[in-house]
Amino acid sequence: MSAALISVIMPTYNRADYLMPAIKSVLEQDTPCGLELIIVDDCSTDATEDSIKGIEDARVKYLKNHKNIGAAASRNRGIELASGQYIAFIDSDTYWYKNKLSEQLALMEQSRGSNVGVIYSGFRKQQRSGWKSVPAEFHDGNLSDVLLNGNFIDTPSALVDANILRRVGCFDEKLPRFQDWDLFLRISEISEFLSVKVPLLDSLTLADAISANDKARNIALIRIYEKYSDRFALHEKSNRRMVAKIVNSYLLLGDSPSARDFLLPNMPKLGAVHGFLWKLICRLPKGSVKQLNQLKKRL
């Protein structure tokens, strides 16, 4: 067993104002095991480096990229240096509760000898109206089918067996979004999941987050659909939902021609009723599509 049983990977880029509370939430974990925090600075230009170098704690390891390579590649650099038997991830705008790792480690140890490779938890997501606890529903065991419907596991909520993580190839650096979804889809092919069914962290919503980028969303959805086309083809409902997501992502960009071009050959996957509805939606202006999406989120 490694001296540092849990390796925590934190990628960061120009988040000096949020960084220290996130780091503190890791270092104050009540887990009895060893812990190392590997911070990968993605070539920040603010006070990130000075802030981290002022931390007097031997468990903190800091490296700075020579150029900006993105969060996925930065996480992978951290994984390469990790010495722990288990790996966890935290973002610089995320705050763990003190018992986060201890709760997950206890469940992981109870599952020793099984095929469980990931323990995830609930979390609270910051919204304009306050905090929302997610996911709405937890799933355990073999998640290879249910994950095709969409990702419900937040990267900072997961504790992952390091051997499993390295077997599936870590994060896909070619994806501009949904690297977590892609990772868990791959893990689900060889491992099972268990959940701690309460929130164990808080996640802020910042204006410059990649999750706010509609173009990145469109590109990532298409790549994931192509990457797992064989798996989607075996699940009618998941296949239909993914086609709808991609059409919708084009419409949110105001690109109705591309939406229609993608929709036409995929009409049989949607069925007559859903296909007809999406043909009508493709005629709507971008503003109306956004209003429909906002309405759906409130329902």
N, C-alpha and C positions, 0 to 999 in steps of 0.2 A: 504494500500500500504506500502511496506517495506521501512525502512529508506534508505537502500541501494537498489535502484531500479534495478541496474544492477550488478550482480556478475560476475567477470571475473576470470576464472580458468586458471592457468598456471602451467603445469607440467614441470619439468626440471631435467636434469641429466648431470652433468659435462659439462655445457655450460657457465661457468663463463665469457668467452671472448665475448659471444654474448648477455648475459642476460640483461645488463643495458639498451641498446637501446630499447629492447622489452618492458621492464618495463616502461621506459620513455614514450613510445608511448601510453601506456594505461593511465598513470597518466596525460598526457597532452590532453586527449580527450576534445572536446569542448561541450560535452553533458551537459545540465543544470541539469540533475538528479543526484541523489546520485550514488556512485560507490564504490565497494570494489574489491580489487585485492587479490585473494587467491593463493599464490605460494606454490606448493607442490614439495618439493625437494626429489627426489627419491634416497636418500642416496648417494648424490654426495661426491666425495673424493677430489674435487678441491676447489677453493676459493668461491664457490657459497654461502655458508652460511654467510661468512664474508661480501660478497658484499651486500647481502640482508639486513643483520642486520644493515648495515650502512645507510640504507634509512630512513629518518625522515619524514614519511608520515603515518598518522593514518589509511589511507585507505588500507594499505598493511598488509596482514596477512600471516605469514610464518609458515609452519609446515614441518618437516623433517621425512621421513619414516625411520623406524629402519632398514629396509633392502630394497633392490631393488625389486619393485613389478611391474614395467612397467608403461607406459604412461596411458593406459586405466584405470588401478586400481587407479593411482594417480589422474586422472581426477575425478573418482568417489568419492574419498576421499574429493576432493574440493567441489563437488556437495553436499555432505552430510552437509558441513559447510556453504553452500551458503545461504544468507538471501534475495537475490534479487527476484523480480518478474520475471526478465529475466536473462538468463545466457548466457555468451559469453565465448569463448575459445581463448587463444593465446598460441603459442609455443615460446620457447626461441630463435628461429631463424626466428621469424616473426615480422614485424614492421607494425603497424596500421597507416593509415593516420589519421590526427587530427579529421576529420569529420566522421570517421567510425561509431561510435555508434550513433551519432546524426542523421545521414541519416537513419540508420536502425530503430531507435526508432520512428522516425517520421512516417515511413511506418507502423510499428507495431501499433502505436496509431491510425492511419487512418483506420486500419483493425479491430479495436476493435469491438467485437460483431459478427465477422465472425469466420470461422474455421481455420484461419491462426495461425500456431504455430511456424513457422520458417521464418526468413528473412535472406537471404544469399546475398553475393555480388560477384562481380568479384575480381580477384586479379592478381598480377604480379608474375610469377614464374621465378626464376633465372635459366638461361641455359648457356651453354658454349658460345653461340653466342650473349648473351645479355638477355634481359627480354622479356617474352612472356605473353600477357594478356590472361587469361582463366576465365571461360570456353568460348569455341567458340560460344556456343549457350545457352541462358538462357531459363528456363522453369518456369512457374508459375501455381498455382492451385494444382490439384491432381496429384502428381508425382509418384503414386504407380506403374504405368506401365513403365514410362520412366526411372526410377531409376534402373530397372532390367537390362538395357543395360550397366550400369556402373555408377560410382559416378562422379559427376561434381561439388560437393559442398565441398569446403575445410573447415575443422573443424574451423579454426580461422576466416573464413568468415561468420560464422553463429551466429545469435542472436536467442535464443530459449526460448520459454515460459517455465518457470521452472516447472509448473504443467504437461505440456505435456512430458517434459523430464523424470520426475519421474514416470509418468504413463507407459512409455515403458521400464523402467528398466535401464536407463543410458547405459554406454558402456559395451560391452561384453568382459570381461577380458580373455576369453579363446582364442580369436582371436589374432594371432601374427601380423596381418596387416588388413587393411580395416575396422577397428573398426568404422570409420566415415560412410562408406558406409552402414554397417550393421545397425548403429543407424538410419540413414535417411530412410532406407528401413522400419524399424519398425515405425518410426514417420509417414511415408507416409500412413500407414494403418488407422491412426486416425486423421490426420491433413493435412492442405494444406500449401503450401510454396509460398512466394513472393520473388522477387529478386531486388536488386539495381544493375542496369546493367552497372556499371562502376567499375574499380578496386578501392578497399578501403584498400588494404594492399599489402605489398611485402613479398614474401616467399623465403628465401635462400635455396640453395641446398647444403647440407653438405655431406661429404664422408661417415660419419658413420651413416647416417640416416637409419631408419628401412626400408624405401621405396626402399633402394638399395639391400635388402636381397631377393634373388630369392627363397630360401627355404621357408621363411615366406610367400611369395606371393603364392606359390603352396599350402601350407597347408590352408591358409585363403580362397583361391578360392574354394577349395573342401568343406570346412565347410559351406561357405555361400551358395553354390549350394545345399548342403544337407538340410540346414536350411530352405531355401525358395523353396524347390523342387516343392511344390504344385503351387506356383505362377509362377515359370519358366515354368511349364508344360502347362500353359494356354497361353503362348506367344511364338509362334514358333521361331520368329526372335531372341528374347532375349535368348531363350533356346539354339539355335544353336550357338550364339555368346559365351555363357558361356562354352559350351562344348569345343569350339575351344580354349578359353582362358586357360582352364585347361590342354588340350593336349599340348599347347604351353609352359605352365609353367613347365611341366615335361621335355620337350625337352631342355629348357633353363638350366635345371639342368644336362643335359646329360643323362637323364634316359629314353632312348627310349623304353625299355621293358614296363615300367609303362605307358608311353604315349600310346603305342599300346593296352595295357590291358584296359585302360580307353576308348580308342577310339572304340574298337570293339563292345561292347554292346550299344554304343551311336551313332553308324553309322546312324540309321534311323532318328535321330534328326537332323543330318547334311544334309541329302539328298544325292543323288547319286554323284553329281558333287563335292560338298564340301568334302564329305567323301573320295572320290578318291584322291583329292588334299592333304588332311591331311595324307592319307596313304603314299603318296609319300614323304611328308615333314618328316614323321617319320623315313625315311631312311637316312636323311641328318645328317652329323656330327654336334655336338653342335656349332662349330664355324660358320657354314653356317646358322644355325637357328638364331644365334645372328645377323648376317649380314642382314638377312631378316627382323628381328624385327627393326633394326636400319633404314633400308630403308623405312619401313612402317611409322616410326615416322617422316621421312623427307618429305614424300609425303603429 
